[in-house]
Amino acid sequence: MSGTYRIAVLPGDGIGTEVVPEGVKALQAVGARFGHTFEFEEMLAGWAAIDAYGTPIRDEDLDKCKRSHAVLFGANGDPRRDEINVAERPERALLRIRKELQLFANLRPVRVTPDLVPVSPLRAELVDGVDLLVVRELTGGIYFGQPSRRWEENGQRRAVDTLVYSEEEVRRVVRVACELARARRGHLTSVDKANVLSSSRLWREITTEVATEYPDVTLEHQLVDAMAMHLIREPKRFDVIVTENMFGDILTDEAAQLTGSIGLLPSASLGPEADEHGHRLGFYEPIHGSAPDIAGKGIANPTAAILSAAMLLRSSLGLEEEASTVERAVALALAERRATSDVVRDGTAISTSQMGDVVAASIGDVAA
Ligand SMILES: NC(=O)c1ccc[n+]([C@@H]2O[C@H](COP(=O)([O-])OP(=O)(O)OC[C@H]3O[C@@H](n4cnc5c(N)ncnc54)[C@H](O)[C@@H]3O)[C@@H](O)[C@H]2O)c1
């Protein structure tokens, strides 16, 4: 069934402005092929917004994001401007969006197809066929717990951060992970540090309770230190991995390295339950940053942004067939080695926009 969808588009800084248009291109090709109308509204965020308006994101733009079906984002930041004193840092745009849209579940799929095996820093037999999904809790834990401060005592500098979780915060993200596992291979790995931390013992208890509601999902628990090892030694063993905010931050960067290029990996951040039409407001972005070292050269890999658009179709709009069509078009471009220089290293690489054109052009062909 065709539909009309409002998509907020925030390219941000650096290569965000180069790769996000390629995600939009893919959505336009999907619209043309499947009869959907996407109404794109572009807004500034990060340094781009600070330069234009003096704030990393305007309140009115945040409101527009809230009223859209989904948000497609690029990246924020520029380390060359880190010393500049501004009232609010560019990263504040992302933090405000996450908080105000209540984006508590961050999804990062990692897939190593045969064509990507040579790009991985790991041995082929370890990574060929890796297909895992990390679900990271995004709005709780030690990044948000209070107190978080430093002080001086007896001439010693001291500091404290607080790792706190409520039962409900754990339950809602584990439910998301169980639903995803159920739609995949039915295996869920929960990562914690239950041998040391009270918050982790609560995490494990709630996770075990929630999993009883999903008899078709097999649950295993792993300690985070062991998990860091397993992810490198036997990544193929994992299906869906769920964990709290800080462990997830670290493990997702480790998992990203299995593919060999950060330019390949998309992410989704989901908020509260879907509405009666199956629409769930979500935020979609490549996992990479603004990459100032390659910005402006037209060589950034747009795959992460295009696959983020595919996740948007699936998770916010409920358009599974359209999402897998985009994924097939990307897989075909990579298989034919029509890709940027981070992946194709024999001198035949194409530019960011050329790769976006290749993917968009084949969306009509690979549709089922
Ligand atoms: N979500 C975000 O907005 C986000 C995430 C990470 C970093 N950042 C910010 O981005 C800036 C740069 O950070 P960084 O250099 O640590 O990380 P980065 O991800 O921007 O770049 C790391 C390396 O990967 C390469 N790379 C990244 N994306 C690529 C792509 N699509 N294609 C090909 N190569 C790619 C870069 O050229 C660089 O060598 C910083 O200001 C940082 O704070 C923002």
Ligand as a Chemical Component Dictionary entry (heavy atoms), coordinates in Angstrom:
data_LIG
# 
_chem_comp.id                   LIG 
_chem_comp.type                 NON-POLYMER 
_chem_comp.pdbx_formal_charge   0 
_chem_comp.three_letter_code    LIG 
# 
loop_
_chem_comp_atom.comp_id 
_chem_comp_atom.atom_id 
_chem_comp_atom.alt_atom_id 
_chem_comp_atom.type_symbol 
_chem_comp_atom.charge 
_chem_comp_atom.model_Cartn_x 
_chem_comp_atom.model_Cartn_y 
_chem_comp_atom.model_Cartn_z 
_chem_comp_atom.pdbx_ordinal 
LIG N1  N1  N 0  27.279 10.513 15.609 1  
LIG C1  C1  C 0  28.130 11.475 15.302 2  
LIG O1  O1  O 0  27.742 12.554 14.872 3  
LIG C2  C2  C 0  29.604 11.236 15.501 4  
LIG C3  C3  C 0  30.102 9.938  15.702 5  
LIG C4  C4  C 0  31.489 9.769  15.809 6  
LIG C5  C5  C 0  32.321 10.896 15.751 7  
LIG N2  N2  N 1  31.788 12.134 15.582 8  
LIG C6  C6  C 0  32.613 13.340 15.414 9  
LIG O2  O2  O 0  33.200 13.306 14.120 10 
LIG C7  C7  C 0  34.476 13.968 14.161 11 
LIG C8  C8  C 0  35.536 13.041 13.578 12 
LIG O3  O3  O 0  35.681 11.919 14.451 13 
LIG P1  P1  P 0  36.609 10.675 14.158 14 
LIG O4  O4  O 0  37.653 11.070 13.150 15 
LIG O5  O5  O -1 37.019 10.121 15.460 16 
LIG O6  O6  O 0  35.637 9.564  13.542 17 
LIG P2  P2  P 0  35.093 9.403  12.042 18 
LIG O7  O7  O 0  34.126 8.293  12.057 19 
LIG O8  O8  O 0  34.594 10.712 11.552 20 
LIG O9  O9  O 0  36.371 8.993  11.172 21 
LIG C9  C9  C 0  37.231 7.908  11.535 22 
LIG C10 C10 C 0  37.988 7.420  10.286 23 
LIG O10 O10 O 0  37.086 6.708  9.441  24 
LIG C11 C11 C 0  37.019 7.292  8.161  25 
LIG N3  N3  N 0  35.621 7.305  7.735  26 
LIG C12 C12 C 0  34.543 7.661  8.476  27 
LIG N4  N4  N 0  33.431 7.578  7.760  28 
LIG C13 C13 C 0  33.781 7.138  6.535  29 
LIG C14 C14 C 0  33.062 6.869  5.343  30 
LIG N5  N5  N 0  31.726 7.022  5.251  31 
LIG N6  N6  N 0  33.753 6.450  4.261  32 
LIG C15 C15 C 0  35.073 6.282  4.311  33 
LIG N7  N7  N 0  35.818 6.511  5.419  34 
LIG C16 C16 C 0  35.176 6.962  6.516  35 
LIG C17 C17 C 0  37.549 8.717  8.346  36 
LIG O11 O11 O 0  38.096 9.212  7.130  37 
LIG C18 C18 C 0  38.562 8.550  9.449  38 
LIG O12 O12 O 0  39.792 8.155  8.921  39 
LIG C19 C19 C 0  34.701 14.340 15.615 40 
LIG O13 O13 O 0  34.353 15.696 15.797 41 
LIG C20 C20 C 0  33.776 13.427 16.393 42 
LIG O14 O14 O 0  33.366 13.997 17.610 43 
LIG C21 C21 C 0  30.445 12.320 15.429 44 
# 
loop_
_chem_comp_bond.comp_id 
_chem_comp_bond.atom_id_1 
_chem_comp_bond.atom_id_2 
_chem_comp_bond.value_order 
_chem_comp_bond.pdbx_ordinal 
LIG N1  C1  SING 1  
LIG C1  O1  DOUB 2  
LIG C1  C2  SING 3  
LIG C2  C3  SING 4  
LIG C2  C21 DOUB 5  
LIG C3  C4  DOUB 6  
LIG C4  C5  SING 7  
LIG C5  N2  DOUB 8  
LIG N2  C6  SING 9  
LIG N2  C21 SING 10 
LIG C6  O2  SING 11 
LIG C6  C20 SING 12 
LIG O2  C7  SING 13 
LIG C7  C8  SING 14 
LIG C7  C19 SING 15 
LIG C8  O3  SING 16 
LIG O3  P1  SING 17 
LIG P1  O4  DOUB 18 
LIG P1  O5  SING 19 
LIG P1  O6  SING 20 
LIG O6  P2  SING 21 
LIG P2  O7  DOUB 22 
LIG P2  O8  SING 23 
LIG P2  O9  SING 24 
LIG O9  C9  SING 25 
LIG C9  C10 SING 26 
LIG C10 O10 SING 27 
LIG C10 C18 SING 28 
LIG O10 C11 SING 29 
LIG C11 N3  SING 30 
LIG C11 C17 SING 31 
LIG N3  C12 SING 32 
LIG N3  C16 SING 33 
LIG C12 N4  DOUB 34 
LIG N4  C13 SING 35 
LIG C13 C14 SING 36 
LIG C13 C16 DOUB 37 
LIG C14 N5  SING 38 
LIG C14 N6  DOUB 39 
LIG N6  C15 SING 40 
LIG C15 N7  DOUB 41 
LIG N7  C16 SING 42 
LIG C17 O11 SING 43 
LIG C17 C18 SING 44 
LIG C18 O12 SING 45 
LIG C19 O13 SING 46 
LIG C19 C20 SING 47 
LIG C20 O14 SING 48 
# 
